[in-house]
Amino acid sequence: MPYRAQLSVPELRRSARHPVDYQVKAEHAVHGDITLHLANISVNGFMIDQSPGFSRGERLIVRLPTIGRIEGYCMWTTGDRAGFQFERIIRPDHFEEMILAIKPNTRLLRKRQ
């Protein structure tokens, strides 16, 4: 029987996502150290594009500014994209610092009216 993630927080997909264009280092049990491209991020998780073929339930550890090392669990995949949920929710003050370091991709933000 394959090992599945035992998350301590429920899956929360309604969090505000920040579009980003950011390369992040990750550690994976099979692929080893890899570089991933983050397309968006929230306090609960992140989405990558250009996925090396992850499957639902796989785990990896990413290194993020301010946050440091944090484990992510693959919740979904489609085409070359994959969505990961963090093992824990990131504190709002740490998240804000991280976003300032990553510099959100403002070209993808919706215009407010």
C-alpha angles and dihedrals in degrees: 000000000000119000114252128198116266100209120198092205127052119252106273113187097162096078118118109269121213115210110229139173101211138143113219132187115234138183118220129181094231105023095041117206110000139167116235131189114232113212097178139357139194136176088270104043150315144250125229130196124202089046116190089224107288121180129216111276097028118133133215139167119234128195111224130181112264091358098063119194116001130167122237131195121211107241100173144358133198125171107319095338128092133182123216131193118212118240087240137013114266115237111254094237092051090045092054091051091049093050091052089052093047094044106218118246098256092187088071098047115108117246111250118223 
